[in-house]
Amino acid sequence: MADYPLLPLPAPVRRSVSGRGWGGGEIRLPGRERQGERFGPVFERLRRTLDPDHPLTFGEDPAGIAPEREEKTAV
């Protein structure tokens, strides 16, 4: 390993941190109306999906569940 001269570094200086901005300021949370706009459609879709008057039904054809699992015939 080659010998290199040491680099001179400046002496450390203490500085006060008071008065400096250390963040983004006040936290602003979305209001009830804004959350309703964003999440209302998601909950409405979930409500329709879980509606007891329209229960979920499953098909009896197992090939319809995972078509990528169908056996391919050699061509």
N, CA, C and O atoms as a Maestro MAE file, in Angstrom:
{
 s_m_m2io_version
 :::
 2.0.0
}

f_m_ct {
 s_m_title
 :::
 protein
 m_atom[300] {
  # First column is atom index #
  i_m_mmod_type
  r_m_x_coord
  r_m_y_coord
  r_m_z_coord
  i_m_residue_number
  s_m_chain_name
  s_m_pdb_residue_name
  s_m_pdb_atom_name
  i_m_atomic_number
  :::
  1 25 0.849 -1.171 0.000 1 A "MET " " N  " 7
  2 3 0.000 0.000 0.000 1 A "MET " " CA " 6
  3 2 0.897 1.236 0.000 1 A "MET " " C  " 6
  4 15 1.861 1.318 0.761 1 A "MET " " O  " 8
  5 25 0.572 2.172 -0.844 2 A "ALA " " N  " 7
  6 3 1.396 3.375 -0.973 2 A "ALA " " CA " 6
  7 2 1.147 4.322 0.200 2 A "ALA " " C  " 6
  8 15 0.046 4.374 0.749 2 A "ALA " " O  " 8
  9 25 2.170 5.058 0.569 3 A "ASP " " N  " 7
  10 3 2.040 6.046 1.645 3 A "ASP " " CA " 6
  11 2 1.642 7.379 1.040 3 A "ASP " " C  " 6
  12 15 2.341 7.927 0.188 3 A "ASP " " O  " 8
  13 25 0.504 7.891 1.497 4 A "TYR " " N  " 7
  14 3 0.028 9.185 1.028 4 A "TYR " " CA " 6
  15 2 0.074 10.156 2.203 4 A "TYR " " C  " 6
  16 15 -0.050 9.730 3.351 4 A "TYR " " O  " 8
  17 25 0.248 11.437 1.945 5 A "PRO " " N  " 7
  18 3 0.232 12.400 3.046 5 A "PRO " " CA " 6
  19 2 -1.180 12.547 3.600 5 A "PRO " " C  " 6
  20 15 -2.159 12.382 2.872 5 A "PRO " " O  " 8
  21 25 -1.281 12.852 4.873 6 A "LEU " " N  " 7
  22 3 -2.583 13.053 5.490 6 A "LEU " " CA " 6
  23 2 -3.224 14.326 4.960 6 A "LEU " " C  " 6
  24 15 -2.549 15.330 4.731 6 A "LEU " " O  " 8
  25 25 -4.514 14.268 4.772 7 A "LEU " " N  " 7
  26 3 -5.244 15.451 4.309 7 A "LEU " " CA " 6
  27 2 -5.591 16.319 5.511 7 A "LEU " " C  " 6
  28 15 -6.122 15.812 6.499 7 A "LEU " " O  " 8
  29 25 -5.310 17.586 5.449 8 A "PRO " " N  " 7
  30 3 -5.673 18.452 6.574 8 A "PRO " " CA " 6
  31 2 -7.184 18.716 6.565 8 A "PRO " " C  " 6
  32 15 -7.746 19.111 5.543 8 A "PRO " " O  " 8
  33 25 -7.820 18.499 7.693 9 A "LEU " " N  " 7
  34 3 -9.252 18.761 7.831 9 A "LEU " " CA " 6
  35 2 -9.446 19.994 8.684 9 A "LEU " " C  " 6
  36 15 -8.656 20.239 9.596 9 A "LEU " " O  " 8
  37 25 -10.479 20.780 8.413 10 A "PRO " " N  " 7
  38 3 -10.710 21.964 9.238 10 A "PRO " " CA " 6
  39 2 -11.131 21.551 10.647 10 A "PRO " " C  " 6
  40 15 -11.672 20.465 10.856 10 A "PRO " " O  " 8
  41 25 -10.880 22.418 11.586 11 A "ALA " " N  " 7
  42 3 -11.259 22.152 12.973 11 A "ALA " " CA " 6
  43 2 -12.775 22.170 13.092 11 A "ALA " " C  " 6
  44 15 -13.434 22.972 12.430 11 A "ALA " " O  " 8
  45 25 -13.340 21.302 13.922 12 A "PRO " " N  " 7
  46 3 -14.803 21.285 14.073 12 A "PRO " " CA " 6
  47 2 -15.297 22.568 14.720 12 A "PRO " " C  " 6
  48 15 -14.633 23.140 15.584 12 A "PRO " " O  " 8
  49 25 -16.467 23.010 14.292 13 A "VAL " " N  " 7
  50 3 -17.062 24.233 14.817 13 A "VAL " " CA " 6
  51 2 -18.427 23.871 15.382 13 A "VAL " " C  " 6
  52 15 -19.231 23.228 14.708 13 A "VAL " " O  " 8
  53 25 -18.689 24.285 16.623 14 A "ARG " " N  " 7
  54 3 -19.999 24.041 17.224 14 A "ARG " " CA " 6
  55 2 -20.964 25.119 16.758 14 A "ARG " " C  " 6
  56 15 -20.642 26.308 16.751 14 A "ARG " " O  " 8
  57 25 -22.151 24.678 16.369 15 A "ARG " " N  " 7
  58 3 -23.175 25.619 15.928 15 A "ARG " " CA " 6
  59 2 -24.475 25.325 16.659 15 A "ARG " " C  " 6
  60 15 -24.757 24.182 17.017 15 A "ARG " " O  " 8
  61 25 -25.238 26.338 16.868 16 A "SER " " N  " 7
  62 3 -26.535 26.185 17.524 16 A "SER " " CA " 6
  63 2 -27.554 25.709 16.494 16 A "SER " " C  " 6
  64 15 -27.543 26.150 15.345 16 A "SER " " O  " 8
  65 25 -28.421 24.821 16.912 17 A "VAL " " N  " 7
  66 3 -29.439 24.321 15.995 17 A "VAL " " CA " 6
  67 2 -30.784 24.980 16.233 17 A "VAL " " C  " 6
  68 15 -31.737 24.703 15.505 17 A "VAL " " O  " 8
  69 25 -30.886 25.844 17.232 18 A "SER " " N  " 7
  70 3 -32.161 26.495 17.490 18 A "SER " " CA " 6
  71 2 -32.505 27.443 16.345 18 A "SER " " C  " 6
  72 15 -31.633 28.107 15.784 18 A "SER " " O  " 8
  73 25 -33.764 27.490 16.019 19 A "GLY " " N  " 7
  74 3 -34.205 28.386 14.962 19 A "GLY " " CA " 6
  75 2 -34.122 27.786 13.568 19 A "GLY " " C  " 6
  76 15 -34.549 28.413 12.598 19 A "GLY " " O  " 8
  77 25 -33.585 26.595 13.457 20 A "ARG " " N  " 7
  78 3 -33.514 25.972 12.129 20 A "ARG " " CA " 6
  79 2 -34.774 25.149 11.896 20 A "ARG " " C  " 6
  80 15 -35.335 24.582 12.833 20 A "ARG " " O  " 8
  81 25 -35.200 25.090 10.682 21 A "GLY " " N  " 7
  82 3 -36.359 24.276 10.333 21 A "GLY " " CA " 6
  83 2 -35.946 22.825 10.186 21 A "GLY " " C  " 6
  84 15 -35.128 22.492 9.329 21 A "GLY " " O  " 8
  85 25 -36.503 21.966 11.008 22 A "TRP " " N  " 7
  86 3 -36.114 20.557 10.976 22 A "TRP " " CA " 6
  87 2 -37.220 19.657 10.464 22 A "TRP " " C  " 6
  88 15 -37.178 18.453 10.717 22 A "TRP " " O  " 8
  89 25 -38.161 20.159 9.788 23 A "GLY " " N  " 7
  90 3 -39.213 19.278 9.320 23 A "GLY " " CA " 6
  91 2 -40.122 19.979 8.340 23 A "GLY " " C  " 6
  92 15 -39.862 21.097 7.894 23 A "GLY " " O  " 8
  93 25 -41.177 19.298 8.026 24 A "GLY " " N  " 7
  94 3 -42.119 19.828 7.067 24 A "GLY " " CA " 6
  95 2 -43.156 20.728 7.682 24 A "GLY " " C  " 6
  96 15 -44.072 21.178 6.994 24 A "GLY " " O  " 8
  97 25 -43.037 20.997 8.948 25 A "GLY " " N  " 7
  98 3 -44.009 21.866 9.588 25 A "GLY " " CA " 6
  99 2 -45.128 21.051 10.207 25 A "GLY " " C  " 6
  100 15 -44.938 19.909 10.626 25 A "GLY " " O  " 8
  101 25 -46.275 21.655 10.251 26 A "GLU " " N  " 7
  102 3 -47.425 21.044 10.895 26 A "GLU " " CA " 6
  103 2 -47.966 19.886 10.045 26 A "GLU " " C  " 6
  104 15 -48.036 19.980 8.820 26 A "GLU " " O  " 8
  105 25 -48.342 18.805 10.712 27 A "ILE " " N  " 7
  106 3 -48.909 17.647 10.009 27 A "ILE " " CA " 6
  107 2 -50.370 17.934 9.710 27 A "ILE " " C  " 6
  108 15 -51.132 18.332 10.591 27 A "ILE " " O  " 8
  109 25 -50.752 17.727 8.449 28 A "ARG " " N  " 7
  110 3 -52.136 17.937 8.048 28 A "ARG " " CA " 6
  111 2 -52.726 16.590 7.630 28 A "ARG " " C  " 6
  112 15 -52.264 15.967 6.674 28 A "ARG " " O  " 8
  113 25 -53.737 16.159 8.348 29 A "LEU " " N  " 7
  114 3 -54.392 14.900 8.040 29 A "LEU " " CA " 6
  115 2 -55.611 15.161 7.157 29 A "LEU " " C  " 6
  116 15 -56.222 16.226 7.241 29 A "LEU " " O  " 8
  117 25 -55.966 14.190 6.309 30 A "PRO " " N  " 7
  118 3 -57.160 14.389 5.473 30 A "PRO " " CA " 6
  119 2 -58.426 14.374 6.335 30 A "PRO " " C  " 6
  120 15 -58.531 13.625 7.306 30 A "PRO " " O  " 8
  121 25 -59.356 15.200 5.959 31 A "GLY " " N  " 7
  122 3 -60.612 15.276 6.705 31 A "GLY " " CA " 6
  123 2 -61.546 14.124 6.355 31 A "GLY " " C  " 6
  124 15 -61.250 13.298 5.492 31 A "GLY " " O  " 8
  125 25 -62.662 14.093 7.038 32 A "ARG " " N  " 7
  126 3 -63.652 13.039 6.832 32 A "ARG " " CA " 6
  127 2 -64.159 13.026 5.389 32 A "ARG " " C  " 6
  128 15 -64.342 11.959 4.803 32 A "ARG " " O  " 8
  129 25 -64.382 14.200 4.822 33 A "GLU " " N  " 7
  130 3 -64.896 14.283 3.455 33 A "GLU " " CA " 6
  131 2 -63.888 13.734 2.454 33 A "GLU " " C  " 6
  132 15 -64.248 12.991 1.541 33 A "GLU " " O  " 8
  133 25 -62.643 14.099 2.629 34 A "ARG " " N  " 7
  134 3 -61.591 13.637 1.711 34 A "ARG " " CA " 6
  135 2 -61.422 12.120 1.793 34 A "ARG " " C  " 6
  136 15 -61.260 11.454 0.771 34 A "ARG " " O  " 8
  137 25 -61.461 11.581 3.004 35 A "GLN " " N  " 7
  138 3 -61.356 10.129 3.143 35 A "GLN " " CA " 6
  139 2 -62.559 9.440 2.515 35 A "GLN " " C  " 6
  140 15 -62.430 8.371 1.918 35 A "GLN " " O  " 8
  141 25 -63.730 10.054 2.652 36 A "GLY " " N  " 7
  142 3 -64.929 9.499 2.017 36 A "GLY " " CA " 6
  143 2 -64.807 9.478 0.504 36 A "GLY " " C  " 6
  144 15 -65.234 8.522 -0.143 36 A "GLY " " O  " 8
  145 25 -64.223 10.530 -0.064 37 A "GLU " " N  " 7
  146 3 -64.022 10.574 -1.522 37 A "GLU " " CA " 6
  147 2 -63.067 9.475 -1.986 37 A "GLU " " C  " 6
  148 15 -63.299 8.826 -3.006 37 A "GLU " " O  " 8
  149 25 -61.998 9.279 -1.228 38 A "ARG " " N  " 7
  150 3 -60.984 8.299 -1.622 38 A "ARG " " CA " 6
  151 2 -61.422 6.872 -1.406 38 A "ARG " " C  " 6
  152 15 -61.246 6.028 -2.284 38 A "ARG " " O  " 8
  153 25 -61.998 6.586 -0.232 39 A "PHE " " N  " 7
  154 3 -62.267 5.208 0.133 39 A "PHE " " CA " 6
  155 2 -63.727 4.797 -0.013 39 A "PHE " " C  " 6
  156 15 -64.049 3.615 0.108 39 A "PHE " " O  " 8
  157 25 -64.606 5.747 -0.269 40 A "GLY " " N  " 7
  158 3 -66.026 5.430 -0.415 40 A "GLY " " CA " 6
  159 2 -66.302 4.380 -1.484 40 A "GLY " " C  " 6
  160 15 -67.018 3.418 -1.209 40 A "GLY " " O  " 8
  161 25 -65.757 4.527 -2.705 41 A "PRO " " N  " 7
  162 3 -66.011 3.515 -3.737 41 A "PRO " " CA " 6
  163 2 -65.484 2.128 -3.364 41 A "PRO " " C  " 6
  164 15 -66.094 1.119 -3.717 41 A "PRO " " O  " 8
  165 25 -64.376 2.073 -2.666 42 A "VAL " " N  " 7
  166 3 -63.805 0.785 -2.260 42 A "VAL " " CA " 6
  167 2 -64.739 0.088 -1.276 42 A "VAL " " C  " 6
  168 15 -65.010 -1.105 -1.413 42 A "VAL " " O  " 8
  169 25 -65.231 0.828 -0.288 43 A "PHE " " N  " 7
  170 3 -66.127 0.233 0.704 43 A "PHE " " CA " 6
  171 2 -67.484 -0.099 0.102 43 A "PHE " " C  " 6
  172 15 -68.117 -1.074 0.508 43 A "PHE " " O  " 8
  173 25 -67.935 0.688 -0.850 44 A "GLU " " N  " 7
  174 3 -69.206 0.379 -1.516 44 A "GLU " " CA " 6
  175 2 -69.099 -0.925 -2.303 44 A "GLU " " C  " 6
  176 15 -70.024 -1.738 -2.290 44 A "GLU " " O  " 8
  177 25 -67.997 -1.123 -2.975 45 A "ARG " " N  " 7
  178 3 -67.788 -2.377 -3.718 45 A "ARG " " CA " 6
  179 2 -67.711 -3.561 -2.749 45 A "ARG " " C  " 6
  180 15 -68.270 -4.622 -3.026 45 A "ARG " " O  " 8
  181 25 -67.035 -3.389 -1.635 46 A "LEU " " N  " 7
  182 3 -66.955 -4.441 -0.626 46 A "LEU " " CA " 6
  183 2 -68.334 -4.734 -0.050 46 A "LEU " " C  " 6
  184 15 -68.683 -5.894 0.164 46 A "LEU " " O  " 8
  185 25 -69.117 -3.694 0.201 47 A "ARG " " N  " 7
  186 3 -70.467 -3.866 0.739 47 A "ARG " " CA " 6
  187 2 -71.339 -4.653 -0.234 47 A "ARG " " C  " 6
  188 15 -72.092 -5.534 0.180 47 A "ARG " " O  " 8
  189 25 -71.237 -4.335 -1.549 48 A "ARG " " N  " 7
  190 3 -72.011 -5.073 -2.555 48 A "ARG " " CA " 6
  191 2 -71.561 -6.521 -2.646 48 A "ARG " " C  " 6
  192 15 -72.385 -7.419 -2.816 48 A "ARG " " O  " 8
  193 25 -70.245 -6.756 -2.533 49 A "THR " " N  " 7
  194 3 -69.711 -8.110 -2.628 49 A "THR " " CA " 6
  195 2 -70.190 -8.971 -1.477 49 A "THR " " C  " 6
  196 15 -70.488 -10.151 -1.667 49 A "THR " " O  " 8
  197 25 -70.269 -8.400 -0.288 50 A "LEU " " N  " 7
  198 3 -70.653 -9.157 0.900 50 A "LEU " " CA " 6
  199 2 -72.138 -9.065 1.223 50 A "LEU " " C  " 6
  200 15 -72.556 -9.448 2.316 50 A "LEU " " O  " 8
  201 25 -72.935 -8.568 0.294 51 A "ASP " " N  " 7
  202 3 -74.368 -8.410 0.504 51 A "ASP " " CA " 6
  203 2 -75.018 -9.782 0.717 51 A "ASP " " C  " 6
  204 15 -74.889 -10.660 -0.137 51 A "ASP " " O  " 8
  205 25 -75.721 -9.980 1.852 52 A "PRO " " N  " 7
  206 3 -76.325 -11.292 2.113 52 A "PRO " " CA " 6
  207 2 -77.463 -11.635 1.147 52 A "PRO " " C  " 6
  208 15 -77.787 -12.811 0.981 52 A "PRO " " O  " 8
  209 25 -78.073 -10.635 0.510 53 A "ASP " " N  " 7
  210 3 -79.154 -10.910 -0.444 53 A "ASP " " CA " 6
  211 2 -78.622 -11.461 -1.766 53 A "ASP " " C  " 6
  212 15 -79.380 -12.043 -2.542 53 A "ASP " " O  " 8
  213 25 -77.338 -11.286 -2.027 54 A "HIS " " N  " 7
  214 3 -76.709 -11.789 -3.250 54 A "HIS " " CA " 6
  215 2 -75.452 -12.564 -2.874 54 A "HIS " " C  " 6
  216 15 -74.341 -12.048 -2.996 54 A "HIS " " O  " 8
  217 25 -75.628 -13.807 -2.415 55 A "PRO " " N  " 7
  218 3 -74.456 -14.568 -1.960 55 A "PRO " " CA " 6
  219 2 -73.514 -14.916 -3.108 55 A "PRO " " C  " 6
  220 15 -73.911 -14.954 -4.273 55 A "PRO " " O  " 8
  221 25 -72.272 -15.164 -2.753 56 A "LEU " " N  " 7
  222 3 -71.277 -15.558 -3.745 56 A "LEU " " CA " 6
  223 2 -71.580 -16.970 -4.225 56 A "LEU " " C  " 6
  224 15 -72.005 -17.819 -3.442 56 A "LEU " " O  " 8
  225 25 -71.362 -17.217 -5.497 57 A "THR " " N  " 7
  226 3 -71.530 -18.563 -6.041 57 A "THR " " CA " 6
  227 2 -70.258 -18.940 -6.769 57 A "THR " " C  " 6
  228 15 -69.551 -18.091 -7.312 57 A "THR " " O  " 8
  229 25 -69.989 -20.213 -6.767 58 A "PHE " " N  " 7
  230 3 -68.803 -20.714 -7.436 58 A "PHE " " CA " 6
  231 2 -69.231 -21.665 -8.535 58 A "PHE " " C  " 6
  232 15 -70.181 -22.430 -8.374 58 A "PHE " " O  " 8
  233 25 -68.531 -21.613 -9.641 59 A "GLY " " N  " 7
  234 3 -68.830 -22.523 -10.738 59 A "GLY " " CA " 6
  235 2 -68.369 -23.936 -10.417 59 A "GLY " " C  " 6
  236 15 -67.482 -24.147 -9.590 59 A "GLY " " O  " 8
  237 25 -68.991 -24.899 -11.091 60 A "GLU " " N  " 7
  238 3 -68.643 -26.288 -10.853 60 A "GLU " " CA " 6
  239 2 -67.556 -26.780 -11.789 60 A "GLU " " C  " 6
  240 15 -67.095 -27.912 -11.643 60 A "GLU " " O  " 8
  241 25 -67.135 -25.976 -12.735 61 A "ASP " " N  " 7
  242 3 -66.129 -26.380 -13.707 61 A "ASP " " CA " 6
  243 2 -64.737 -26.044 -13.177 61 A "ASP " " C  " 6
  244 15 -64.371 -24.870 -13.130 61 A "ASP " " O  " 8
  245 25 -63.955 -27.047 -12.778 62 A "PRO " " N  " 7
  246 3 -62.628 -26.740 -12.238 62 A "PRO " " CA " 6
  247 2 -61.684 -26.133 -13.266 62 A "PRO " " C  " 6
  248 15 -60.729 -25.453 -12.889 62 A "PRO " " O  " 8
  249 25 -61.921 -26.357 -14.541 63 A "ALA " " N  " 7
  250 3 -61.064 -25.770 -15.571 63 A "ALA " " CA " 6
  251 2 -61.284 -24.260 -15.657 63 A "ALA " " C  " 6
  252 15 -60.393 -23.530 -16.092 63 A "ALA " " O  " 8
  253 25 -62.442 -23.796 -15.255 64 A "GLY " " N  " 7
  254 3 -62.731 -22.368 -15.287 64 A "GLY " " CA " 6
  255 2 -62.016 -21.598 -14.196 64 A "GLY " " C  " 6
  256 15 -61.881 -20.378 -14.291 64 A "GLY " " O  " 8
  257 25 -61.558 -22.280 -13.167 65 A "ILE " " N  " 7
  258 3 -60.887 -21.612 -12.056 65 A "ILE " " CA " 6
  259 2 -59.463 -21.225 -12.447 65 A "ILE " " C  " 6
  260 15 -59.043 -20.087 -12.234 65 A "ILE " " O  " 8
  261 25 -58.725 -22.169 -13.017 66 A "ALA " " N  " 7
  262 3 -57.329 -21.917 -13.368 66 A "ALA " " CA " 6
  263 2 -57.077 -22.425 -14.790 66 A "ALA " " C  " 6
  264 15 -56.568 -23.533 -14.963 66 A "ALA " " O  " 8
  265 25 -57.422 -21.637 -15.804 67 A "PRO " " N  " 7
  266 3 -57.267 -22.108 -17.176 67 A "PRO " " CA " 6
  267 2 -55.807 -22.391 -17.559 67 A "PRO " " C  " 6
  268 15 -55.547 -23.157 -18.486 67 A "PRO " " O  " 8
  269 25 -54.851 -21.770 -16.840 68 A "GLU " " N  " 7
  270 3 -53.460 -22.009 -17.191 68 A "GLU " " CA " 6
  271 2 -53.017 -23.424 -16.780 68 A "GLU " " C  " 6
  272 15 -51.930 -23.865 -17.154 68 A "GLU " " O  " 8
  273 25 -53.843 -24.118 -16.028 69 A "ARG " " N  " 7
  274 3 -53.496 -25.474 -15.608 69 A "ARG " " CA " 6
  275 2 -54.052 -26.534 -16.551 69 A "ARG " " C  " 6
  276 15 -53.849 -27.727 -16.325 69 A "ARG " " O  " 8
  277 25 -54.741 -26.121 -17.591 70 A "GLU " " N  " 7
  278 3 -55.274 -27.087 -18.552 70 A "GLU " " CA " 6
  279 2 -54.111 -27.803 -19.221 70 A "GLU " " C  " 6
  280 15 -53.048 -27.230 -19.462 70 A "GLU " " O  " 8
  281 25 -54.349 -29.068 -19.509 71 A "GLU " " N  " 7
  282 3 -53.309 -29.848 -20.175 71 A "GLU " " CA " 6
  283 2 -53.241 -29.465 -21.632 71 A "GLU " " C  " 6
  284 15 -54.268 -29.402 -22.308 71 A "GLU " " O  " 8
  285 25 -52.074 -29.215 -22.113 72 A "LYS " " N  " 7
  286 3 -51.872 -28.865 -23.523 72 A "LYS " " CA " 6
  287 2 -51.568 -30.134 -24.309 72 A "LYS " " C  " 6
  288 15 -50.806 -30.992 -23.862 72 A "LYS " " O  " 8
  289 25 -52.166 -30.236 -25.465 73 A "THR " " N  " 7
  290 3 -51.890 -31.397 -26.319 73 A "THR " " CA " 6
  291 2 -50.744 -31.053 -27.256 73 A "THR " " C  " 6
  292 15 -50.599 -29.907 -27.682 73 A "THR " " O  " 8
  293 25 -49.933 -32.052 -27.572 74 A "ALA " " N  " 7
  294 3 -48.799 -31.836 -28.466 74 A "ALA " " CA " 6
  295 2 -49.292 -31.603 -29.882 74 A "ALA " " C  " 6
  296 15 -50.193 -32.303 -30.343 74 A "ALA " " O  " 8
  297 25 -48.732 -30.652 -30.566 75 A "VAL " " N  " 7
  298 3 -49.136 -30.331 -31.931 75 A "VAL " " CA " 6
  299 2 -48.155 -30.919 -32.913 75 A "VAL " " C  " 6
  300 15 -48.320 -30.758 -34.122 75 A "VAL " " O  " 8
  :::
 }
 m_bond[299] {
  # First column is bond index #
  i_m_from
  i_m_to
  i_m_order
  :::
  1 1 2 1
  2 2 3 1
  3 3 4 2
  4 3 5 1
  5 5 6 1
  6 6 7 1
  7 7 8 2
  8 7 9 1
  9 9 10 1
  10 10 11 1
  11 11 12 2
  12 11 13 1
  13 13 14 1
  14 14 15 1
  15 15 16 2
  16 15 17 1
  17 17 18 1
  18 18 19 1
  19 19 20 2
  20 19 21 1
  21 21 22 1
  22 22 23 1
  23 23 24 2
  24 23 25 1
  25 25 26 1
  26 26 27 1
  27 27 28 2
  28 27 29 1
  29 29 30 1
  30 30 31 1
  31 31 32 2
  32 31 33 1
  33 33 34 1
  34 34 35 1
  35 35 36 2
  36 35 37 1
  37 37 38 1
  38 38 39 1
  39 39 40 2
  40 39 41 1
  41 41 42 1
  42 42 43 1
  43 43 44 2
  44 43 45 1
  45 45 46 1
  46 46 47 1
  47 47 48 2
  48 47 49 1
  49 49 50 1
  50 50 51 1
  51 51 52 2
  52 51 53 1
  53 53 54 1
  54 54 55 1
  55 55 56 2
  56 55 57 1
  57 57 58 1
  58 58 59 1
  59 59 60 2
  60 59 61 1
  61 61 62 1
  62 62 63 1
  63 63 64 2
  64 63 65 1
  65 65 66 1
  66 66 67 1
  67 67 68 2
  68 67 69 1
  69 69 70 1
  70 70 71 1
  71 71 72 2
  72 71 73 1
  73 73 74 1
  74 74 75 1
  75 75 76 2
  76 75 77 1
  77 77 78 1
  78 78 79 1
  79 79 80 2
  80 79 81 1
  81 81 82 1
  82 82 83 1
  83 83 84 2
  84 83 85 1
  85 85 86 1
  86 86 87 1
  87 87 88 2
  88 87 89 1
  89 89 90 1
  90 90 91 1
  91 91 92 2
  92 91 93 1
  93 93 94 1
  94 94 95 1
  95 95 96 2
  96 95 97 1
  97 97 98 1
  98 98 99 1
  99 99 100 2
  100 99 101 1
  101 101 102 1
  102 102 103 1
  103 103 104 2
  104 103 105 1
  105 105 106 1
  106 106 107 1
  107 107 108 2
  108 107 109 1
  109 109 110 1
  110 110 111 1
  111 111 112 2
  112 111 113 1
  113 113 114 1
  114 114 115 1
  115 115 116 2
  116 115 117 1
  117 117 118 1
  118 118 119 1
  119 119 120 2
  120 119 121 1
  121 121 122 1
  122 122 123 1
  123 123 124 2
  124 123 125 1
  125 125 126 1
  126 126 127 1
  127 127 128 2
  128 127 129 1
  129 129 130 1
  130 130 131 1
  131 131 132 2
  132 131 133 1
  133 133 134 1
  134 134 135 1
  135 135 136 2
  136 135 137 1
  137 137 138 1
  138 138 139 1
  139 139 140 2
  140 139 141 1
  141 141 142 1
  142 142 143 1
  143 143 144 2
  144 143 145 1
  145 145 146 1
  146 146 147 1
  147 147 148 2
  148 147 149 1
  149 149 150 1
  150 150 151 1
  151 151 152 2
  152 151 153 1
  153 153 154 1
  154 154 155 1
  155 155 156 2
  156 155 157 1
  157 157 158 1
  158 158 159 1
  159 159 160 2
  160 159 161 1
  161 161 162 1
  162 162 163 1
  163 163 164 2
  164 163 165 1
  165 165 166 1
  166 166 167 1
  167 167 168 2
  168 167 169 1
  169 169 170 1
  170 170 171 1
  171 171 172 2
  172 171 173 1
  173 173 174 1
  174 174 175 1
  175 175 176 2
  176 175 177 1
  177 177 178 1
  178 178 179 1
  179 179 180 2
  180 179 181 1
  181 181 182 1
  182 182 183 1
  183 183 184 2
  184 183 185 1
  185 185 186 1
  186 186 187 1
  187 187 188 2
  188 187 189 1
  189 189 190 1
  190 190 191 1
  191 191 192 2
  192 191 193 1
  193 193 194 1
  194 194 195 1
  195 195 196 2
  196 195 197 1
  197 197 198 1
  198 198 199 1
  199 199 200 2
  200 199 201 1
  201 201 202 1
  202 202 203 1
  203 203 204 2
  204 203 205 1
  205 205 206 1
  206 206 207 1
  207 207 208 2
  208 207 209 1
  209 209 210 1
  210 210 211 1
  211 211 212 2
  212 211 213 1
  213 213 214 1
  214 214 215 1
  215 215 216 2
  216 215 217 1
  217 217 218 1
  218 218 219 1
  219 219 220 2
  220 219 221 1
  221 221 222 1
  222 222 223 1
  223 223 224 2
  224 223 225 1
  225 225 226 1
  226 226 227 1
  227 227 228 2
  228 227 229 1
  229 229 230 1
  230 230 231 1
  231 231 232 2
  232 231 233 1
  233 233 234 1
  234 234 235 1
  235 235 236 2
  236 235 237 1
  237 237 238 1
  238 238 239 1
  239 239 240 2
  240 239 241 1
  241 241 242 1
  242 242 243 1
  243 243 244 2
  244 243 245 1
  245 245 246 1
  246 246 247 1
  247 247 248 2
  248 247 249 1
  249 249 250 1
  250 250 251 1
  251 251 252 2
  252 251 253 1
  253 253 254 1
  254 254 255 1
  255 255 256 2
  256 255 257 1
  257 257 258 1
  258 258 259 1
  259 259 260 2
  260 259 261 1
  261 261 262 1
  262 262 263 1
  263 263 264 2
  264 263 265 1
  265 265 266 1
  266 266 267 1
  267 267 268 2
  268 267 269 1
  269 269 270 1
  270 270 271 1
  271 271 272 2
  272 271 273 1
  273 273 274 1
  274 274 275 1
  275 275 276 2
  276 275 277 1
  277 277 278 1
  278 278 279 1
  279 279 280 2
  280 279 281 1
  281 281 282 1
  282 282 283 1
  283 283 284 2
  284 283 285 1
  285 285 286 1
  286 286 287 1
  287 287 288 2
  288 287 289 1
  289 289 290 1
  290 290 291 1
  291 291 292 2
  292 291 293 1
  293 293 294 1
  294 294 295 1
  295 295 296 2
  296 295 297 1
  297 297 298 1
  298 298 299 1
  299 299 300 2
  :::
 }
}
